[in-house]
């Protein structure tokens, strides 16, 4: 296994459906027709905690001949707008916009992390034989993902950062049309309503591959039951799903920035057909039986 060749990176603001968004492109320094990978980032603080892992993986893929597109969605990172201005529909449109600009006929991967997996699946409305999905620890239910995020608000009240007023919960206020600040993020109903109704599913006629990579704290590593059921349902419908579960840190949640070389290794191996030479950490990987 080789570590790949030299790469080039360029970042710029580009016009999009919801306004100007920041777009970082990593590509091999030498011409390559391997294909394109479009990354869809996680929600809120999970996006920030994951930046380093995603950046390392994007560079590794570029070194193996792939063009990797990382976009900050509207109201996130270096893109235009505030988080409170974001809408779920606008985010879906931005992901679809990246698919439209990708070269047809060449391999194309949508790479979604956590809630980004929900967006990736929702954006892939046009099944194409060259379109595949790479899922990192995908959220299966947007409603459950939102509830987990809102617990940050409840936790702040418990430790005394905010006093409990006995009024409506953050979710009730959002459903009533109010904006709510949670963990430093201003949430608007136009965003959370779409997230709450999102579920991880594939469009009818899906023809591409799906690679599902899951980190587990169990010994031995094991998929959560809902994830295993989702994979089984997709396989029964004829979708090729390569599901792997292995030990590793939940780097999108940890206080300190953490990494998982095993996840990087397996991502590059699945997409590029070879993996970078690096130490393998985190225990023995487990393949989920078909």
Long-range contacts (C-beta under 8 A, 24 or more apart in sequence): 1-274, 1-275, 1-276, 1-277, 2-274, 2-276, 2-277, 3-63, 3-276, 3-277, 4-28, 4-60, 4-62, 4-63, 4-64, 4-65, 4-276, 5-29, 5-30, 5-63, 5-65, 6-30, 6-63, 7-59, 7-62, 7-63, 8-62, 9-59, 9-62, 13-78, 13-79, 13-80, 16-74, 16-93, 16-94, 16-97, 17-90, 17-93, 17-94, 17-97, 18-74, 18-80, 18-81, 18-86, 18-87, 18-90, 18-91, 18-93, 18-94, 19-74, 19-79, 19-80, 19-81, 20-79, 20-80, 21-71, 21-72, 21-73, 21-74, 21-79, 21-80, 21-94, 22-71, 22-72, 22-77, 22-78, 22-79, 23-69, 23-70, 23-71, 23-72, 24-58, 24-69, 24-70, 24-71, 25-67, 25-68, 25-69, 25-70, 26-58, 26-59, 26-61, 26-62, 26-67, 26-68, 26-70, 27-62, 27-66, 27-67, 27-68, 28-62, 28-63, 28-64, 28-65, 28-66, 28-67, 32-65, 32-66, 32-67, 33-65, 33-106, 34-64, 34-65, 34-66, 34-67, 34-107, 34-272, 35-66, 35-67, 35-106, 35-107, 35-108, 35-109, 35-130, 36-66, 36-67, 36-68, 36-69, 36-102, 36-103, 36-106, 36-107, 36-108, 36-109, 37-61, 37-66, 37-67, 37-68, 37-69, 37-108, 37-109, 37-111, 37-134, 37-271, 38-69, 38-71, 38-95, 38-98, 38-99, 38-102, 38-108, 38-109, 38-110, 38-111, 39-68, 39-69, 39-70, 39-71, 39-111, 39-112, 39-113, 39-116, 40-71, 40-73, 40-95, 40-110, 40-111, 40-112, 40-113, 40-116, 40-117, 40-119, 40-120, 40-123, 41-70, 41-71, 41-72, 41-73, 41-76, 41-77, 41-113, 41-116, 42-113, 42-114, 42-115, 42-116, 42-252, 43-114, 43-115, 43-116, 43-145, 43-149, 43-195, 44-83, 44-149, 44-183, 44-185, 45-183, 45-184, 45-185, 46-113, 46-114, 46-115, 46-252, 46-253, 47-76, 47-77, 49-251, 49-252, 49-253, 49-254, 49-257, 50-113, 50-114, 50-251, 50-252, 52-257, 52-259, 53-251, 53-259, 53-260, 53-263, 53-264, 54-113, 56-259, 56-264, 57-263, 57-264, 57-267, 57-268, 60-264, 60-267, 60-268, 60-276, 61-267, 61-268, 61-271, 61-272, 63-276, 64-268, 64-271, 64-272, 64-274, 64-276, 65-272, 66-271, 66-272, 69-98, 71-95, 71-98, 82-186, 83-185, 83-186, 83-187, 84-179, 84-186, 84-187, 84-188, 85-188, 86-188, 86-190, 86-191, 87-188, 87-190, 87-191, 87-194, 88-190, 88-191, 88-193, 88-194, 88-195, 88-198, 89-194, 91-119, 91-191, 91-194, 92-119, 92-122, 92-123, 92-194, 95-119, 95-120, 95-122, 95-123, 96-123, 96-125, 99-123, 99-124, 99-126, 99-131, 104-128, 104-130, 105-130, 106-130, 107-132, 108-132, 109-133, 109-134, 109-271, 110-134, 111-136, 111-267, 112-136, 112-138, 113-137, 113-138, 113-252, 114-138, 114-139, 114-145, 114-252, 115-139, 115-142, 115-145, 115-195, 115-198, 117-200, 118-142, 118-145, 118-195, 118-198, 118-199, 118-200, 119-198, 121-200, 121-201, 121-202, 122-198, 124-202, 124-203, 124-206, 125-203, 126-203, 127-203, 127-204, 127-205, 127-206, 127-207, 127-208, 128-207, 128-208, 129-207, 129-208, 130-208, 131-207, 131-208, 132-208, 132-209, 132-210, 132-211, 133-202, 133-208, 133-209, 133-210, 133-211, 134-211, 134-213, 134-267, 134-270, 134-271, 135-210, 135-211, 135-212, 135-213, 136-213, 136-263, 136-267, 137-213, 137-214, 137-215, 137-250, 137-252, 138-200, 138-212, 138-227, 139-200, 140-199, 140-200, 140-226, 140-227, 140-230, 141-198, 141-199, 141-200, 141-226, 142-194, 142-195, 142-196, 142-197, 142-198, 142-199, 143-195, 143-196, 143-197, 145-195, 146-171, 146-192, 146-195, 146-196, 147-171, 149-182, 149-183, 150-182, 152-182, 152-183, 153-180, 153-182, 153-183, 156-183, 200-230, 202-234, 202-237, 202-239, 206-239, 208-240, 209-240, 209-241, 209-242, 210-234, 210-239, 210-240, 210-241, 210-242, 211-241, 211-242, 211-243, 211-244, 211-267, 211-270, 211-271, 212-241, 212-242, 212-243, 212-244, 212-288, 213-244, 213-245, 213-263, 213-266, 213-267, 213-270, 214-243, 214-244, 214-245, 214-246, 215-245, 215-246, 215-247, 215-248, 215-249, 215-250, 215-260, 215-263, 215-282, 216-245, 216-246, 216-247, 216-248, 217-247, 217-250, 219-247, 219-283, 220-283, 220-284, 220-286, 221-245, 221-246, 221-247, 221-283, 221-284, 221-285, 221-286, 222-286, 223-288, 228-288, 231-288, 235-290, 241-290, 242-270, 243-287, 243-288, 244-285, 244-286, 244-287, 244-288, 245-285, 245-286, 245-288, 246-282, 246-283, 246-284, 246-285, 246-286, 247-282, 247-283, 247-284, 248-281, 248-282, 248-283, 249-282
